[in-house]
């Protein structure tokens, strides 16, 4: 099942929300490549997910700091942990070789969905009351 953007995922900042929407898009494409057992596309998409996550986390931390978010340092530590989790998943997928079952594809897809959605809901959305005091287009870059 495709992961869809829901308004309750909004943190009240268009820059961060756009990043989250794009990360959802990448995860949906990862799911498709897992289901199709397309190793080359999967590797490309996992590269995209890793690279874009780093860019997004940096941008999100800059916005949090500029907005005066008291938990900005904790957010950075959480991002580091998320990157390590993503690296672990990539290593596990690499170990699978060329073939994997539909169950394995569901497992990794569910992990990536939870990886993003749990972070957004449980951590990023804590910034929403603060970010709503700024323009929705507030960008610290």
C-alpha positions as CSV (number, residue, x, y, z in Angstrom):
1,X,0.0,0.0,0.0
2,X,1.3,3.4,-1.0
3,X,2.3,5.9,1.7
4,X,0.3,9.1,1.4
5,X,0.8,12.6,2.8
6,X,-1.7,13.5,5.5
7,X,-2.2,16.9,6.9
8,X,-1.4,15.7,10.4
9,X,2.1,15.2,9.2
10,X,2.5,18.9,8.6
11,X,4.9,20.7,10.9
12,X,3.6,24.1,9.8
13,X,6.6,24.9,7.6
14,X,6.4,24.6,3.8
15,X,10.1,23.8,3.4
16,X,10.1,20.9,5.9
17,X,6.7,19.7,4.7
18,X,8.0,19.6,1.1
19,X,11.0,17.6,2.2
20,X,8.8,15.1,4.0
21,X,6.5,14.8,0.9
22,X,9.5,14.0,-1.2
23,X,10.8,11.5,1.2
24,X,7.4,9.8,1.1
25,X,7.7,9.7,-2.7
26,X,11.1,8.1,-2.5
27,X,9.9,5.5,0.0
28,X,7.0,4.7,-2.3
29,X,9.4,4.2,-5.2
30,X,11.6,2.0,-3.0
31,X,8.5,-0.2,-2.4
32,X,7.8,-0.5,-6.1
33,X,11.4,-1.5,-6.8
34,X,11.3,-4.0,-4.0
35,X,8.1,-5.5,-5.3
36,X,9.5,-5.6,-8.8
37,X,12.8,-7.1,-7.5
38,X,14.6,-4.4,-9.5
39,X,18.0,-4.4,-7.8
40,X,19.5,-1.6,-9.9
41,X,16.6,0.8,-9.3
42,X,16.5,-0.2,-5.6
43,X,20.1,0.7,-5.2
44,X,19.6,4.1,-7.0
45,X,16.6,4.9,-4.8
46,X,18.3,3.9,-1.6
47,X,21.1,6.3,-2.6
48,X,18.5,9.0,-3.2
49,X,16.9,8.3,0.1
50,X,20.2,8.4,2.0
51,X,21.4,11.5,0.2
52,X,18.1,13.4,0.5
53,X,17.7,12.4,4.1
54,X,21.1,14.0,4.9
55,X,20.1,17.2,3.1
56,X,16.7,17.3,4.7
57,X,18.0,16.7,8.2
58,X,20.6,19.5,7.8
59,X,17.9,21.9,6.5
60,X,15.5,20.9,9.3
61,X,18.1,21.4,12.0
62,X,19.0,24.8,10.6
63,X,15.3,25.9,10.6
64,X,14.9,24.5,14.2
65,X,17.9,26.4,15.4
66,X,16.9,29.6,13.7
67,X,13.4,29.4,15.1
68,X,14.9,28.9,18.6
69,X,13.6,25.3,19.1
70,X,14.8,24.3,22.5
71,X,15.2,20.6,21.5
72,X,17.2,21.3,18.4
73,X,20.2,19.4,19.7
74,X,18.1,16.4,20.5
75,X,16.6,16.6,17.0
76,X,20.2,16.4,15.6
77,X,21.0,13.3,17.7
78,X,17.8,11.7,16.5
79,X,18.7,12.4,12.9
80,X,22.1,10.7,13.4
81,X,20.3,7.7,14.8
82,X,17.9,7.6,11.9
83,X,20.8,7.7,9.4
84,X,22.4,4.8,11.2
85,X,19.2,2.8,11.0
86,X,18.9,3.6,7.3
87,X,22.5,2.4,6.8
88,X,21.6,-0.9,8.6
89,X,18.6,-1.5,6.4
90,X,20.7,-0.8,3.3
91,X,23.3,-3.4,4.5
92,X,20.5,-5.9,5.2
93,X,19.1,-5.4,1.7
94,X,22.5,-5.7,0.2
95,X,23.1,-9.1,1.9
96,X,19.9,-10.4,0.3
97,X,21.6,-10.7,-3.0
98,X,19.4,-10.7,-6.2
99,X,16.3,-12.3,-4.9
100,X,13.9,-11.8,-2.0
101,X,10.4,-12.8,-1.1
102,X,7.3,-10.6,-1.1
103,X,7.4,-10.9,2.7
104,X,10.9,-9.5,2.8
105,X,9.8,-6.6,0.5
106,X,6.9,-5.8,2.9
107,X,9.2,-5.9,5.9
108,X,11.6,-3.4,4.5
109,X,8.8,-1.2,3.1
110,X,7.1,-1.2,6.5
111,X,10.4,-0.4,8.2
112,X,11.0,2.6,6.0
113,X,7.5,3.9,6.4
114,X,7.7,3.6,10.1
115,X,11.2,5.1,10.1
116,X,9.9,8.3,8.5
117,X,6.3,8.6,9.8
118,X,7.3,7.9,13.5
119,X,10.0,10.5,13.3
120,X,7.8,13.1,11.8
121,X,4.9,12.5,14.2
122,X,6.9,11.9,17.4
123,X,9.7,14.4,16.9
124,X,9.2,16.9,14.1
125,X,5.6,17.7,14.9
126,X,6.8,18.8,18.4
127,X,8.2,21.9,16.6
128,X,4.8,22.8,15.1
129,X,3.6,25.2,17.8
130,X,6.9,27.2,17.5
131,X,7.1,27.1,13.7
132,X,3.5,28.3,13.4
133,X,4.7,31.6,14.9
134,X,6.8,32.1,11.7
135,X,5.8,32.4,8.1
136,X,5.0,29.0,6.6
137,X,7.8,29.8,4.1
138,X,10.4,30.5,6.9
139,X,13.7,29.1,5.7
140,X,17.0,29.6,7.7
141,X,19.3,28.9,4.7
